Amino acid sequence: MSAHDLMRHEKKVWSEWFQKIVDDSKQFELRLADWQCNPGDELVLREWDPVGKQYTGRELTKQVSQVIRTKDPVVEQWWSKEDVDKYGFQIISWND
């Protein structure tokens, strides 16, 4: 076990990306690092329908294997410069 208490994180994932995770063609998440995620944690991915603005009821649980944190400005197409400057972002991968 690592030096931190293992955590469970619930995050919404738009349907398009959720299906790619189901199909195993997507094995990572790029997220604003405004929350702490570490290897060993559980990542509960809940499918979100952005058109209907509601959860679909499908979810997947993944165990985090690696987290890379940085503040690369290329992600400013998804998040504001202020948020990237404040938090940076994290790339979270998992093992099946």
Summary of the structure (lengths in Angstrom):
residues: 96
radius of gyration: 13.7
end to end distance: 18.5
largest distance: 40.8
contacts: 232
relative contact order: 0.26
helix: 21%
strand: 46%
